[in-house]
Amino acid sequence: ENFKNRFSFGGQVVTQQEIIYFKIQPFTGNKFGTQNPVEYFSERYQQLLSIRFYGLYDVKISDPVLFYISSVSRQITVDQP
């Protein structure tokens, strides 16, 4: 009965359907950096430091359902899919 309700939408007419594809493989080699140094006051050294950030980072979606709930579903509205 539960299986039947999932596919029949509880007898309701379906008005909107979405298919969303998530790439599970990691996105590798994304460059990150700052053009100008960022000023940061260090409590440890009691000094104002100028730090420049650069490097590569990787992104992987480990839980597609959590990613959809926390980011994608907030951006989808009735007026603008």
PyMOL Python script that loads the backbone (N, CA, C, O; Angstrom):
from pymol import cmd

cmd.read_pdbstr("""\
ATOM      1  N   GLU A   1       0.833  -1.203   0.000  1.00  0.00           N
ATOM      2  CA  GLU A   1       0.000   0.000   0.000  1.00  0.00           C
ATOM      3  C   GLU A   1       0.868   1.254   0.000  1.00  0.00           C
ATOM      4  O   GLU A   1       0.573   2.219  -0.704  1.00  0.00           O
ATOM      5  N   ASN A   2       1.942   1.237   0.792  1.00  0.00           N
ATOM      6  CA  ASN A   2       2.860   2.375   0.829  1.00  0.00           C
ATOM      7  C   ASN A   2       3.522   2.572  -0.535  1.00  0.00           C
ATOM      8  O   ASN A   2       3.651   3.699  -1.013  1.00  0.00           O
ATOM      9  N   PHE A   3       3.939   1.473  -1.153  1.00  0.00           N
ATOM     10  CA  PHE A   3       4.564   1.531  -2.469  1.00  0.00           C
ATOM     11  C   PHE A   3       3.594   2.108  -3.502  1.00  0.00           C
ATOM     12  O   PHE A   3       3.981   2.916  -4.346  1.00  0.00           O
ATOM     13  N   LYS A   4       2.342   1.688  -3.425  1.00  0.00           N
ATOM     14  CA  LYS A   4       1.314   2.170  -4.362  1.00  0.00           C
ATOM     15  C   LYS A   4       1.080   3.667  -4.174  1.00  0.00           C
ATOM     16  O   LYS A   4       0.949   4.392  -5.160  1.00  0.00           O
ATOM     17  N   ASN A   5       1.026   4.141  -2.939  1.00  0.00           N
ATOM     18  CA  ASN A   5       0.808   5.572  -2.682  1.00  0.00           C
ATOM     19  C   ASN A   5       1.956   6.429  -3.174  1.00  0.00           C
ATOM     20  O   ASN A   5       1.735   7.560  -3.608  1.00  0.00           O
ATOM     21  N   ARG A   6       3.168   5.923  -3.119  1.00  0.00           N
ATOM     22  CA  ARG A   6       4.312   6.704  -3.597  1.00  0.00           C
ATOM     23  C   ARG A   6       4.235   6.959  -5.096  1.00  0.00           C
ATOM     24  O   ARG A   6       4.569   8.047  -5.564  1.00  0.00           O
ATOM     25  N   PHE A   7       3.796   5.959  -5.843  1.00  0.00           N
ATOM     26  CA  PHE A   7       3.752   6.110  -7.298  1.00  0.00           C
ATOM     27  C   PHE A   7       2.441   6.695  -7.794  1.00  0.00           C
ATOM     28  O   PHE A   7       2.393   7.213  -8.910  1.00  0.00           O
ATOM     29  N   SER A   8       1.400   6.632  -7.021  1.00  0.00           N
ATOM     30  CA  SER A   8       0.131   7.241  -7.436  1.00  0.00           C
ATOM     31  C   SER A   8      -0.067   8.599  -6.792  1.00  0.00           C
ATOM     32  O   SER A   8      -1.092   9.242  -7.020  1.00  0.00           O
ATOM     33  N   PHE A   9       0.901   9.058  -5.981  1.00  0.00           N
ATOM     34  CA  PHE A   9       0.851  10.348  -5.296  1.00  0.00           C
ATOM     35  C   PHE A   9      -0.409  10.476  -4.445  1.00  0.00           C
ATOM     36  O   PHE A   9      -1.002  11.551  -4.349  1.00  0.00           O
ATOM     37  N   GLY A  10      -0.805   9.372  -3.835  1.00  0.00           N
ATOM     38  CA  GLY A  10      -1.947   9.379  -2.935  1.00  0.00           C
ATOM     39  C   GLY A  10      -3.257   9.705  -3.632  1.00  0.00           C
ATOM     40  O   GLY A  10      -4.180  10.207  -2.990  1.00  0.00           O
ATOM     41  N   GLY A  11      -3.365   9.432  -4.932  1.00  0.00           N
ATOM     42  CA  GLY A  11      -4.581   9.724  -5.680  1.00  0.00           C
ATOM     43  C   GLY A  11      -4.668  11.161  -6.164  1.00  0.00           C
ATOM     44  O   GLY A  11      -5.648  11.529  -6.811  1.00  0.00           O
ATOM     45  N   GLN A  12      -3.674  11.978  -5.869  1.00  0.00           N
ATOM     46  CA  GLN A  12      -3.660  13.383  -6.295  1.00  0.00           C
ATOM     47  C   GLN A  12      -3.067  13.491  -7.702  1.00  0.00           C
ATOM     48  O   GLN A  12      -2.224  12.687  -8.102  1.00  0.00           O
ATOM     49  N   VAL A  13      -3.527  14.505  -8.442  1.00  0.00           N
ATOM     50  CA  VAL A  13      -2.979  14.776  -9.758  1.00  0.00           C
ATOM     51  C   VAL A  13      -1.646  15.495  -9.574  1.00  0.00           C
ATOM     52  O   VAL A  13      -1.557  16.470  -8.827  1.00  0.00           O
ATOM     53  N   VAL A  14      -0.629  15.015 -10.248  1.00  0.00           N
ATOM     54  CA  VAL A  14       0.695  15.611 -10.127  1.00  0.00           C
ATOM     55  C   VAL A  14       0.744  16.880 -10.968  1.00  0.00           C
ATOM     56  O   VAL A  14       0.443  16.857 -12.161  1.00  0.00           O
ATOM     57  N   THR A  15       1.128  17.992 -10.333  1.00  0.00           N
ATOM     58  CA  THR A  15       1.185  19.257 -11.053  1.00  0.00           C
ATOM     59  C   THR A  15       2.601  19.655 -11.415  1.00  0.00           C
ATOM     60  O   THR A  15       2.797  20.403 -12.372  1.00  0.00           O
ATOM     61  N   GLN A  16       3.590  19.182 -10.684  1.00  0.00           N
ATOM     62  CA  GLN A  16       4.971  19.558 -10.950  1.00  0.00           C
ATOM     63  C   GLN A  16       5.871  18.358 -10.704  1.00  0.00           C
ATOM     64  O   GLN A  16       5.779  17.691  -9.673  1.00  0.00           O
ATOM     65  N   GLN A  17       6.736  18.100 -11.665  1.00  0.00           N
ATOM     66  CA  GLN A  17       7.706  17.032 -11.511  1.00  0.00           C
ATOM     67  C   GLN A  17       9.076  17.598 -11.839  1.00  0.00           C
ATOM     68  O   GLN A  17       9.214  18.437 -12.729  1.00  0.00           O
ATOM     69  N   GLU A  18      10.076  17.142 -11.125  1.00  0.00           N
ATOM     70  CA  GLU A  18      11.440  17.604 -11.345  1.00  0.00           C
ATOM     71  C   GLU A  18      12.365  16.411 -11.396  1.00  0.00           C
ATOM     72  O   GLU A  18      12.210  15.448 -10.644  1.00  0.00           O
ATOM     73  N   ILE A  19      13.319  16.486 -12.285  1.00  0.00           N
ATOM     74  CA  ILE A  19      14.396  15.510 -12.321  1.00  0.00           C
ATOM     75  C   ILE A  19      15.676  16.292 -12.116  1.00  0.00           C
ATOM     76  O   ILE A  19      15.999  17.188 -12.896  1.00  0.00           O
ATOM     77  N   ILE A  20      16.392  15.957 -11.078  1.00  0.00           N
ATOM     78  CA  ILE A  20      17.631  16.660 -10.755  1.00  0.00           C
ATOM     79  C   ILE A  20      18.754  15.641 -10.745  1.00  0.00           C
ATOM     80  O   ILE A  20      18.657  14.596 -10.101  1.00  0.00           O
ATOM     81  N   TYR A  21      19.820  15.956 -11.466  1.00  0.00           N
ATOM     82  CA  TYR A  21      20.979  15.072 -11.571  1.00  0.00           C
ATOM     83  C   TYR A  21      22.119  15.653 -10.746  1.00  0.00           C
ATOM     84  O   TYR A  21      22.451  16.831 -10.875  1.00  0.00           O
ATOM     85  N   PHE A  22      22.709  14.828  -9.906  1.00  0.00           N
ATOM     86  CA  PHE A  22      23.871  15.229  -9.123  1.00  0.00           C
ATOM     87  C   PHE A  22      25.066  14.403  -9.553  1.00  0.00           C
ATOM     88  O   PHE A  22      24.994  13.177  -9.638  1.00  0.00           O
ATOM     89  N   LYS A  23      26.149  15.079  -9.819  1.00  0.00           N
ATOM     90  CA  LYS A  23      27.394  14.386 -10.151  1.00  0.00           C
ATOM     91  C   LYS A  23      28.039  13.950  -8.844  1.00  0.00           C
ATOM     92  O   LYS A  23      28.412  14.787  -8.021  1.00  0.00           O
ATOM     93  N   ILE A  24      28.171  12.656  -8.654  1.00  0.00           N
ATOM     94  CA  ILE A  24      28.712  12.104  -7.423  1.00  0.00           C
ATOM     95  C   ILE A  24      30.247  12.143  -7.434  1.00  0.00           C
ATOM     96  O   ILE A  24      30.872  12.178  -6.374  1.00  0.00           O
ATOM     97  N   GLN A  25      30.851  12.137  -8.621  1.00  0.00           N
ATOM     98  CA  GLN A  25      32.310  12.206  -8.698  1.00  0.00           C
ATOM     99  C   GLN A  25      32.788  13.565  -8.199  1.00  0.00           C
ATOM    100  O   GLN A  25      32.076  14.557  -8.358  1.00  0.00           O
ATOM    101  N   PRO A  26      33.963  13.634  -7.607  1.00  0.00           N
ATOM    102  CA  PRO A  26      34.458  14.913  -7.087  1.00  0.00           C
ATOM    103  C   PRO A  26      34.810  15.892  -8.208  1.00  0.00           C
ATOM    104  O   PRO A  26      35.282  15.502  -9.276  1.00  0.00           O
ATOM    105  N   PHE A  27      34.568  17.165  -7.933  1.00  0.00           N
ATOM    106  CA  PHE A  27      35.017  18.241  -8.809  1.00  0.00           C
ATOM    107  C   PHE A  27      36.426  18.588  -8.340  1.00  0.00           C
ATOM    108  O   PHE A  27      36.596  19.140  -7.253  1.00  0.00           O
ATOM    109  N   THR A  28      37.425  18.275  -9.136  1.00  0.00           N
ATOM    110  CA  THR A  28      38.804  18.453  -8.697  1.00  0.00           C
ATOM    111  C   THR A  28      39.468  19.614  -9.422  1.00  0.00           C
ATOM    112  O   THR A  28      39.054  20.003 -10.514  1.00  0.00           O
ATOM    113  N   GLY A  29      40.504  20.160  -8.797  1.00  0.00           N
ATOM    114  CA  GLY A  29      41.325  21.191  -9.420  1.00  0.00           C
ATOM    115  C   GLY A  29      40.705  22.569  -9.460  1.00  0.00           C
ATOM    116  O   GLY A  29      41.046  23.366 -10.334  1.00  0.00           O
ATOM    117  N   ASN A  30      39.806  22.876  -8.544  1.00  0.00           N
ATOM    118  CA  ASN A  30      39.207  24.213  -8.489  1.00  0.00           C
ATOM    119  C   ASN A  30      40.196  25.177  -7.849  1.00  0.00           C
ATOM    120  O   ASN A  30      40.664  24.954  -6.733  1.00  0.00           O
ATOM    121  N   LYS A  31      40.508  26.249  -8.570  1.00  0.00           N
ATOM    122  CA  LYS A  31      41.482  27.209  -8.050  1.00  0.00           C
ATOM    123  C   LYS A  31      40.825  28.161  -7.073  1.00  0.00           C
ATOM    124  O   LYS A  31      39.684  28.581  -7.263  1.00  0.00           O
ATOM    125  N   PHE A  32      41.556  28.494  -6.031  1.00  0.00           N
ATOM    126  CA  PHE A  32      41.092  29.429  -5.023  1.00  0.00           C
ATOM    127  C   PHE A  32      42.229  30.381  -4.717  1.00  0.00           C
ATOM    128  O   PHE A  32      43.387  29.968  -4.643  1.00  0.00           O
ATOM    129  N   GLY A  33      41.910  31.638  -4.541  1.00  0.00           N
ATOM    130  CA  GLY A  33      42.956  32.579  -4.182  1.00  0.00           C
ATOM    131  C   GLY A  33      42.407  33.974  -3.985  1.00  0.00           C
ATOM    132  O   GLY A  33      41.283  34.282  -4.380  1.00  0.00           O
ATOM    133  N   THR A  34      43.220  34.811  -3.366  1.00  0.00           N
ATOM    134  CA  THR A  34      42.876  36.219  -3.182  1.00  0.00           C
ATOM    135  C   THR A  34      43.862  37.054  -3.972  1.00  0.00           C
ATOM    136  O   THR A  34      45.058  36.764  -3.991  1.00  0.00           O
ATOM    137  N   GLN A  35      43.356  38.097  -4.628  1.00  0.00           N
ATOM    138  CA  GLN A  35      44.234  38.980  -5.393  1.00  0.00           C
ATOM    139  C   GLN A  35      45.088  39.834  -4.466  1.00  0.00           C
ATOM    140  O   GLN A  35      46.273  40.049  -4.719  1.00  0.00           O
ATOM    141  N   ASN A  36      44.483  40.311  -3.404  1.00  0.00           N
ATOM    142  CA  ASN A  36      45.177  41.180  -2.458  1.00  0.00           C
ATOM    143  C   ASN A  36      45.315  40.458  -1.119  1.00  0.00           C
ATOM    144  O   ASN A  36      44.499  39.597  -0.787  1.00  0.00           O
ATOM    145  N   PRO A  37      46.339  40.805  -0.356  1.00  0.00           N
ATOM    146  CA  PRO A  37      46.471  40.195   0.976  1.00  0.00           C
ATOM    147  C   PRO A  37      45.308  40.571   1.892  1.00  0.00           C
ATOM    148  O   PRO A  37      44.778  41.680   1.827  1.00  0.00           O
ATOM    149  N   VAL A  38      44.928  39.633   2.735  1.00  0.00           N
ATOM    150  CA  VAL A  38      43.857  39.838   3.711  1.00  0.00           C
ATOM    151  C   VAL A  38      44.513  40.108   5.056  1.00  0.00           C
ATOM    152  O   VAL A  38      45.388  39.360   5.493  1.00  0.00           O
ATOM    153  N   GLU A  39      44.082  41.187   5.712  1.00  0.00           N
ATOM    154  CA  GLU A  39      44.658  41.512   7.016  1.00  0.00           C
ATOM    155  C   GLU A  39      43.951  40.714   8.104  1.00  0.00           C
ATOM    156  O   GLU A  39      42.724  40.621   8.131  1.00  0.00           O
ATOM    157  N   TYR A  40      44.744  40.145   8.993  1.00  0.00           N
ATOM    158  CA  TYR A  40      44.233  39.273  10.046  1.00  0.00           C
ATOM    159  C   TYR A  40      45.041  39.535  11.311  1.00  0.00           C
ATOM    160  O   TYR A  40      46.272  39.497  11.295  1.00  0.00           O
ATOM    161  N   PHE A  41      44.335  39.800  12.407  1.00  0.00           N
ATOM    162  CA  PHE A  41      45.024  40.005  13.680  1.00  0.00           C
ATOM    163  C   PHE A  41      45.135  38.673  14.399  1.00  0.00           C
ATOM    164  O   PHE A  41      44.127  38.038  14.708  1.00  0.00           O
ATOM    165  N   SER A  42      46.350  38.260  14.661  1.00  0.00           N
ATOM    166  CA  SER A  42      46.608  36.982  15.308  1.00  0.00           C
ATOM    167  C   SER A  42      46.678  37.172  16.822  1.00  0.00           C
ATOM    168  O   SER A  42      47.495  37.944  17.324  1.00  0.00           O
ATOM    169  N   GLU A  43      45.819  36.465  17.535  1.00  0.00           N
ATOM    170  CA  GLU A  43      45.863  36.499  18.995  1.00  0.00           C
ATOM    171  C   GLU A  43      47.129  35.818  19.510  1.00  0.00           C
ATOM    172  O   GLU A  43      47.677  36.207  20.541  1.00  0.00           O
ATOM    173  N   ARG A  44      47.576  34.820  18.796  1.00  0.00           N
ATOM    174  CA  ARG A  44      48.751  34.063  19.226  1.00  0.00           C
ATOM    175  C   ARG A  44      50.022  34.918  19.184  1.00  0.00           C
ATOM    176  O   ARG A  44      50.823  34.903  20.118  1.00  0.00           O
ATOM    177  N   TYR A  45      50.195  35.664  18.084  1.00  0.00           N
ATOM    178  CA  TYR A  45      51.402  36.473  17.933  1.00  0.00           C
ATOM    179  C   TYR A  45      51.193  37.933  18.327  1.00  0.00           C
ATOM    180  O   TYR A  45      52.144  38.714  18.359  1.00  0.00           O
ATOM    181  N   GLN A  46      49.950  38.298  18.627  1.00  0.00           N
ATOM    182  CA  GLN A  46      49.610  39.684  18.988  1.00  0.00           C
ATOM    183  C   GLN A  46      50.126  40.652  17.926  1.00  0.00           C
ATOM    184  O   GLN A  46      50.789  41.643  18.232  1.00  0.00           O
ATOM    185  N   GLN A  47      49.806  40.342  16.680  1.00  0.00           N
ATOM    186  CA  GLN A  47      50.319  41.117  15.572  1.00  0.00           C
ATOM    187  C   GLN A  47      49.326  41.073  14.419  1.00  0.00           C
ATOM    188  O   GLN A  47      48.596  40.097  14.247  1.00  0.00           O
ATOM    189  N   LEU A  48      49.310  42.148  13.632  1.00  0.00           N
ATOM    190  CA  LEU A  48      48.486  42.206  12.433  1.00  0.00           C
ATOM    191  C   LEU A  48      49.254  41.561  11.286  1.00  0.00           C
ATOM    192  O   LEU A  48      50.357  41.989  10.946  1.00  0.00           O
ATOM    193  N   LEU A  49      48.667  40.536  10.698  1.00  0.00           N
ATOM    194  CA  LEU A  49      49.328  39.804   9.631  1.00  0.00           C
ATOM    195  C   LEU A  49      48.627  40.059   8.307  1.00  0.00           C
ATOM    196  O   LEU A  49      47.406  40.210   8.263  1.00  0.00           O
ATOM    197  N   SER A  50      49.392  40.107   7.241  1.00  0.00           N
ATOM    198  CA  SER A  50      48.838  40.173   5.883  1.00  0.00           C
ATOM    199  C   SER A  50      49.003  38.800   5.260  1.00  0.00           C
ATOM    200  O   SER A  50      50.120  38.336   5.035  1.00  0.00           O
ATOM    201  N   ILE A  51      47.886  38.160   4.986  1.00  0.00           N
ATOM    202  CA  ILE A  51      47.913  36.787   4.498  1.00  0.00           C
ATOM    203  C   ILE A  51      47.333  36.745   3.091  1.00  0.00           C
ATOM    204  O   ILE A  51      46.315  37.376   2.807  1.00  0.00           O
ATOM    205  N   ARG A  52      47.985  36.004   2.227  1.00  0.00           N
ATOM    206  CA  ARG A  52      47.501  35.790   0.866  1.00  0.00           C
ATOM    207  C   ARG A  52      47.145  34.312   0.735  1.00  0.00           C
ATOM    208  O   ARG A  52      47.953  33.449   1.079  1.00  0.00           O
ATOM    209  N   PHE A  53      45.952  34.015   0.245  1.00  0.00           N
ATOM    210  CA  PHE A  53      45.479  32.635   0.122  1.00  0.00           C
ATOM    211  C   PHE A  53      45.546  32.195  -1.333  1.00  0.00           C
ATOM    212  O   PHE A  53      45.198  32.957  -2.235  1.00  0.00           O
ATOM    213  N   TYR A  54      45.989  30.982  -1.557  1.00  0.00           N
ATOM    214  CA  TYR A  54      45.950  30.410  -2.888  1.00  0.00           C
ATOM    215  C   TYR A  54      46.063  28.898  -2.781  1.00  0.00           C
ATOM    216  O   TYR A  54      46.564  28.359  -1.794  1.00  0.00           O
ATOM    217  N   GLY A  55      45.588  28.234  -3.817  1.00  0.00           N
ATOM    218  CA  GLY A  55      45.683  26.779  -3.828  1.00  0.00           C
ATOM    219  C   GLY A  55      44.582  26.147  -4.657  1.00  0.00           C
ATOM    220  O   GLY A  55      43.867  26.830  -5.390  1.00  0.00           O
ATOM    221  N   LEU A  56      44.457  24.858  -4.536  1.00  0.00           N
ATOM    222  CA  LEU A  56      43.433  24.079  -5.222  1.00  0.00           C
ATOM    223  C   LEU A  56      42.570  23.369  -4.191  1.00  0.00           C
ATOM    224  O   LEU A  56      43.050  22.984  -3.124  1.00  0.00           O
ATOM    225  N   TYR A  57      41.315  23.200  -4.512  1.00  0.00           N
ATOM    226  CA  TYR A  57      40.446  22.449  -3.617  1.00  0.00           C
ATOM    227  C   TYR A  57      39.551  21.530  -4.424  1.00  0.00           C
ATOM    228  O   TYR A  57      39.327  21.754  -5.613  1.00  0.00           O
ATOM    229  N   ASP A  58      39.049  20.512  -3.787  1.00  0.00           N
ATOM    230  CA  ASP A  58      38.152  19.532  -4.398  1.00  0.00           C
ATOM    231  C   ASP A  58      36.812  19.585  -3.676  1.00  0.00           C
ATOM    232  O   ASP A  58      36.748  19.813  -2.468  1.00  0.00           O
ATOM    233  N   VAL A  59      35.743  19.369  -4.441  1.00  0.00           N
ATOM    234  CA  VAL A  59      34.397  19.351  -3.880  1.00  0.00           C
ATOM    235  C   VAL A  59      33.746  18.028  -4.257  1.00  0.00           C
ATOM    236  O   VAL A  59      33.793  17.607  -5.413  1.00  0.00           O
ATOM    237  N   LYS A  60      33.145  17.382  -3.277  1.00  0.00           N
ATOM    238  CA  LYS A  60      32.428  16.130  -3.530  1.00  0.00           C
ATOM    239  C   LYS A  60      31.107  16.166  -2.770  1.00  0.00           C
ATOM    240  O   LYS A  60      31.075  16.492  -1.583  1.00  0.00           O
ATOM    241  N   ILE A  61      30.033  15.836  -3.448  1.00  0.00           N
ATOM    242  CA  ILE A  61      28.722  15.745  -2.812  1.00  0.00           C
ATOM    243  C   ILE A  61      28.590  14.331  -2.268  1.00  0.00           C
ATOM    244  O   ILE A  61      28.387  13.382  -3.026  1.00  0.00           O
ATOM    245  N   SER A  62      28.705  14.197  -0.958  1.00  0.00           N
ATOM    246  CA  SER A  62      28.660  12.867  -0.357  1.00  0.00           C
ATOM    247  C   SER A  62      27.232  12.423  -0.045  1.00  0.00           C
ATOM    248  O   SER A  62      26.944  11.226  -0.039  1.00  0.00           O
ATOM    249  N   ASP A  63      26.333  13.379   0.213  1.00  0.00           N
ATOM    250  CA  ASP A  63      24.938  13.056   0.504  1.00  0.00           C
ATOM    251  C   ASP A  63      24.045  13.914  -0.391  1.00  0.00           C
ATOM    252  O   ASP A  63      23.748  15.054  -0.034  1.00  0.00           O
ATOM    253  N   PRO A  64      23.608  13.398  -1.547  1.00  0.00           N
ATOM    254  CA  PRO A  64      22.818  14.190  -2.489  1.00  0.00           C
ATOM    255  C   PRO A  64      21.496  14.697  -1.912  1.00  0.00           C
ATOM    256  O   PRO A  64      21.059  15.797  -2.253  1.00  0.00           O
ATOM    257  N   VAL A  65      20.860  13.922  -1.053  1.00  0.00           N
ATOM    258  CA  VAL A  65      19.581  14.345  -0.474  1.00  0.00           C
ATOM    259  C   VAL A  65      19.789  15.542   0.446  1.00  0.00           C
ATOM    260  O   VAL A  65      19.024  16.504   0.385  1.00  0.00           O
ATOM    261  N   LEU A  66      20.796  15.499   1.282  1.00  0.00           N
ATOM    262  CA  LEU A  66      21.100  16.620   2.162  1.00  0.00           C
ATOM    263  C   LEU A  66      21.505  17.851   1.365  1.00  0.00           C
ATOM    264  O   LEU A  66      21.122  18.965   1.722  1.00  0.00           O
ATOM    265  N   PHE A  67      22.273  17.673   0.292  1.00  0.00           N
ATOM    266  CA  PHE A  67      22.656  18.791  -0.572  1.00  0.00           C
ATOM    267  C   PHE A  67      21.424  19.428  -1.204  1.00  0.00           C
ATOM    268  O   PHE A  67      21.321  20.654  -1.258  1.00  0.00           O
ATOM    269  N   TYR A  68      20.491  18.613  -1.681  1.00  0.00           N
ATOM    270  CA  TYR A  68      19.257  19.137  -2.274  1.00  0.00           C
ATOM    271  C   TYR A  68      18.441  19.909  -1.247  1.00  0.00           C
ATOM    272  O   TYR A  68      17.970  21.009  -1.536  1.00  0.00           O
ATOM    273  N   ILE A  69      18.269  19.355  -0.063  1.00  0.00           N
ATOM    274  CA  ILE A  69      17.453  19.998   0.962  1.00  0.00           C
ATOM    275  C   ILE A  69      18.071  21.313   1.416  1.00  0.00           C
ATOM    276  O   ILE A  69      17.354  22.295   1.606  1.00  0.00           O
ATOM    277  N   SER A  70      19.393  21.348   1.594  1.00  0.00           N
ATOM    278  CA  SER A  70      20.033  22.529   2.165  1.00  0.00           C
ATOM    279  C   SER A  70      20.316  23.636   1.158  1.00  0.00           C
ATOM    280  O   SER A  70      20.406  24.799   1.551  1.00  0.00           O
ATOM    281  N   SER A  71      20.461  23.318  -0.124  1.00  0.00           N
ATOM    282  CA  SER A  71      20.831  24.382  -1.057  1.00  0.00           C
ATOM    283  C   SER A  71      19.916  24.489  -2.267  1.00  0.00           C
ATOM    284  O   SER A  71      19.444  25.582  -2.579  1.00  0.00           O
ATOM    285  N   VAL A  72      19.657  23.400  -2.947  1.00  0.00           N
ATOM    286  CA  VAL A  72      18.891  23.470  -4.199  1.00  0.00           C
ATOM    287  C   VAL A  72      17.430  23.785  -3.951  1.00  0.00           C
ATOM    288  O   VAL A  72      16.865  24.615  -4.662  1.00  0.00           O
ATOM    289  N   SER A  73      16.796  23.161  -2.977  1.00  0.00           N
ATOM    290  CA  SER A  73      15.358  23.351  -2.759  1.00  0.00           C
ATOM    291  C   SER A  73      15.039  24.772  -2.322  1.00  0.00           C
ATOM    292  O   SER A  73      13.916  25.229  -2.534  1.00  0.00           O
ATOM    293  N   ARG A  74      15.967  25.475  -1.729  1.00  0.00           N
ATOM    294  CA  ARG A  74      15.727  26.867  -1.321  1.00  0.00           C
ATOM    295  C   ARG A  74      15.737  27.830  -2.499  1.00  0.00           C
ATOM    296  O   ARG A  74      15.193  28.931  -2.403  1.00  0.00           O
ATOM    297  N   GLN A  75      16.351  27.428  -3.615  1.00  0.00           N
ATOM    298  CA  GLN A  75      16.450  28.301  -4.770  1.00  0.00           C
ATOM    299  C   GLN A  75      15.324  28.084  -5.772  1.00  0.00           C
ATOM    300  O   GLN A  75      15.091  28.935  -6.630  1.00  0.00           O
ATOM    301  N   ILE A  76      14.626  26.963  -5.676  1.00  0.00           N
ATOM    302  CA  ILE A  76      13.558  26.648  -6.614  1.00  0.00           C
ATOM    303  C   ILE A  76      12.242  27.204  -6.067  1.00  0.00           C
ATOM    304  O   ILE A  76      11.836  26.879  -4.951  1.00  0.00           O
ATOM    305  N   THR A  77      11.586  28.042  -6.864  1.00  0.00           N
ATOM    306  CA  THR A  77      10.272  28.569  -6.494  1.00  0.00           C
ATOM    307  C   THR A  77       9.290  28.261  -7.610  1.00  0.00           C
ATOM    308  O   THR A  77       9.672  27.732  -8.654  1.00  0.00           O
ATOM    309  N   VAL A  78       8.028  28.592  -7.390  1.00  0.00           N
ATOM    310  CA  VAL A  78       7.005  28.339  -8.397  1.00  0.00           C
ATOM    311  C   VAL A  78       7.242  29.216  -9.626  1.00  0.00           C
ATOM    312  O   VAL A  78       7.069  28.763 -10.758  1.00  0.00           O
ATOM    313  N   ASP A  79       7.636  30.469  -9.402  1.00  0.00           N
ATOM    314  CA  ASP A  79       7.828  31.407 -10.506  1.00  0.00           C
ATOM    315  C   ASP A  79       9.130  31.189 -11.249  1.00  0.00           C
ATOM    316  O   ASP A  79       9.203  31.441 -12.452  1.00  0.00           O
ATOM    317  N   GLN A  80      10.159  30.725 -10.557  1.00  0.00           N
ATOM    318  CA  GLN A  80      11.479  30.585 -11.179  1.00  0.00           C
ATOM    319  C   GLN A  80      12.089  29.237 -10.799  1.00  0.00           C
ATOM    320  O   GLN A  80      12.650  29.083  -9.715  1.00  0.00           O
ATOM    321  N   PRO A  81      11.971  28.254 -11.712  1.00  0.00           N
ATOM    322  CA  PRO A  81      12.542  26.935 -11.407  1.00  0.00           C
ATOM    323  C   PRO A  81      14.068  26.976 -11.442  1.00  0.00           C
ATOM    324  O   PRO A  81      14.719  25.957 -11.210  1.00  0.00           O
TER     325      PRO A  81
END
""", "prot")
cmd.dss("prot")
cmd.show_as("cartoon", "prot")
cmd.util.cbc("prot")
cmd.orient("prot")
